[in-house]
Amino acid sequence: MLRKLAAAVVLAGLCLPYACDSRAITSVWGSVPEAAMFGVPLLAAVAYALLEFLPPAAAGVERRGAVAFATLRAVYVVLAGAYLIGALRQSAAATDRLGAAVALLVTGALVVWQQGKGTKAQRVPLYLLVILGLAVVDLLVWTRLELQIGGWMVTGGWALATIEETRLLRAMPAAVHGR
């Protein structure tokens, strides 16, 4: 039930003013870099909500969990690389560098923690949240905690969903991988 509530809060937050009187759902498509850095996490948020609210979508992930997991892992690595490159540019501001560093640390810790817990299909929702977490944590630091209602809803919903997914994965038996 908490996962559904968190997904609903995240979706509602995407439609409300996030920061600087802009709504995340409409403002991230301005340029190609913006669409890559913030549009992909937005799509991950929508995909997470679809998994929570549409049982056929969850069943599809259960059937093809390894493929979905591998795809999301590749998306995360590419997106994390883009955040790292953005932070390492000489023209990057200190808040950009700090935001990217904190986002990479938080999401990287989640990626490392979830290894070996549950099946790949059971880890797909957490990977979606990890991808969303890159943008959420980066924007949280970049705006210096000066978010509007939508930003706080997305941040709180993301944190609640992440805590709930990690709690559920912790209860799963360890995954046994073939050689």
C-alpha positions, -999 to 999 in steps of 0.1 A, spaced: 0 0 0 29 24 8 44 18 -27 11 28 -44 9 59 -22 45 68 -30 39 63 -67 8 85 -66 26 112 -47 55 112 -72 31 114 -102 12 143 -85 44 161 -78 55 159 -114 24 178 -124 28 205 -98 54 234 -97 87 217 -90 111 247 -87 112 281 -103 75 279 -111 81 251 -137 64 217 -138 87 188 -142 64 170 -166 65 198 -192 98 216 -186 123 188 -191 119 186 -228 136 219 -237 169 206 -251 185 173 -257 208 174 -227 178 184 -204 157 156 -219 185 131 -213 194 142 -178 158 148 -165 135 133 -190 148 98 -186 143 99 -148 108 113 -154 100 84 -176 114 60 -150 90 76 -125 61 70 -148 72 34 -154 74 29 -116 39 41 -112 27 19 -141 42 -11 -123 24 -2 -91 -10 6 -106 -12 -18 -136 -10 -55 -127 -4 -66 -163 27 -43 -164 40 -59 -133 33 -94 -147 52 -85 -179 82 -74 -158 80 -106 -138 81 -126 -171 110 -107 -186 127 -95 -155 163 -102 -166 159 -82 -198 142 -53 -180 169 -54 -153 197 -54 -178 182 -25 -198 177 -4 -167 212 -11 -155 226 1 -188 204 32 -187 216 40 -152 253 36 -162 249 59 -192 229 84 -172 254 83 -143 282 89 -168 263 119 -182 260 133 -147 297 127 -140 308 143 -172 285 173 -165 301 177 -131 337 174 -144 333 201 -170 355 231 -162 325 255 -166 304 236 -141 293 255 -110 300 242 -75 264 234 -69 263 214 -101 293 194 -90 280 189 -55 246 179 -67 260 153 -92 284 139 -66 257 135 -40 233 120 -65 259 95 -77 268 86 -41 232 80 -30 222 61 -61 255 42 -64 250 30 -28 215 17 -37 229 -1 -67 256 -18 -47 232 -26 -18 206 -44 -40 231 -68 -56 222 -104 -47 189 -96 -31 158 -112 -47 155 -119 -84 163 -95 -112 125 -90 -117 121 -81 -81 149 -55 -83 134 -37 -114 113 -13 -93 143 -3 -72 163 3 -104 136 26 -117 138 45 -84 176 46 -87 173 63 -121 147 87 -108 170 93 -78 197 108 -99 176 137 -109 158 140 -76 189 142 -54 207 164 -80 179 189 -81 175 188 -43 211 199 -39 212 222 -69 181 242 -57 196 243 -22 164 228 -8 143 256 -23 118 234 -39 81 241 -44 53 218 -35 58 195 -65 95 191 -58 89 182 -22 62 157 -32 85 140 -58 114 140 -32 92 126 -4 75 101 -27 108 89 -41 123 86 -5 92 67 7 92 44 -24 129 37 -20 126 29 16 97 5 10 114 -12 -20 146 -17 1 125 -31 29 108 -56 6 141 -66 -10 158 -71 24 131 -97 32 137 -116 0 160 -147 0 195 -142 -14 196 -147 -52 216 -177 -64 234 -171 -96 247 -197 -120 283 -199 -130 
